[in-house]
């Protein structure tokens, strides 16, 4: 494996980790908004309890992603920074709005509902804008003339492929978050909330798969180069579908601990995460060697090899320090009995 390929693997790893964690985070904010007027199910309380300790952790990965782009592929940073100026600015604005309103919704109780609505809506728009980066890198909407690079916004936002990606981001965000919240509800022994989120996951799973097929259909007409290369790894794509079926089936099987409870959401979360990992690997591999097709390749944009080695060692040391902390945080989050089974009065704060 070349240094450039190793670097882009690290970068894609950051993308995948942030994509999964962020969709669960943004989706939880949306569900908190949806069920805010249905207190009996406690679905909003579960979503808020999940959001409280995780949203700040999730945002650390987008910082790592941006730093990785600039440190590993500095020559691509100019192109990406130029063409992503408008969508990137929109993402940052929505992130700021969402974060601020999310914090204030837990402080200003008299304005809790409108603040939750604003944070929920702004949060669900962010994944769609983030995934819009992918159609841009396919090259159809980047105009290069006289050494200047501009983004064809009209072409982008009239593209069926762009809306297929946007719809996939929306459905996947809600699907993954409903799965995780179902698992979290079950661990918290909030069974009404569990069955609400289990129902949502059962509905949204097939919709997400349909959106994935729609992406492939629109890729065939708008970016055939990547569509053809993805089909070269058809066995992996079919394997990802098999993991989706496994995840869906696990929502109907009786629980190991209590046969009267339908569903094993923990298995569903793991299976669906593996499914997304396989599909994202196929897409990422098909995208190589381009960062922005056809002008910017990983070799052309790669940093100095000596600089890469220094940065790569820094990442290894950093993750050796941080990763055990994240594991410990997650174990506390999912197994702390006092936090999982808070009294109703504490859930509302």
HELIX and SHEET records of a PDB file:
HELIX    1   1 UNK A    3  UNK A   34  1                                  32    
HELIX    2   2 UNK A   39  UNK A   41  5                                   3    
HELIX    3   3 UNK A   43  UNK A   72  1                                  30    
HELIX    4   4 UNK A   74  UNK A   83  1                                  10    
HELIX    5   5 UNK A   85  UNK A  105  1                                  21    
HELIX    6   6 UNK A  109  UNK A  111  5                                   3    
HELIX    7   7 UNK A  112  UNK A  137  1                                  26    
HELIX    8   8 UNK A  153  UNK A  156  1                                   4    
HELIX    9   9 UNK A  160  UNK A  187  1                                  28    
HELIX   10  10 UNK A  191  UNK A  222  1                                  32    
HELIX   11  11 UNK A  224  UNK A  231  1                                   8    
HELIX   12  12 UNK A  234  UNK A  250  1                                  17    
HELIX   13  13 UNK A  265  UNK A  287  1                                  23    
HELIX   14  14 UNK A  298  UNK A  301  1                                   4    
HELIX   15  15 UNK A  305  UNK A  335  1                                  31    
HELIX   16  16 UNK A  337  UNK A  340  1                                   4    
HELIX   17  17 UNK A  344  UNK A  347  1                                   4    
SHEET    1   A 2 UNK A 142  UNK A 145  0                                        
SHEET    2   A 2 UNK A 148  UNK A 151 -1                                        
SHEET    1   B 2 UNK A 290  UNK A 292  0                                        
SHEET    2   B 2 UNK A 296  UNK A 297 -1                                        
END                                                                             
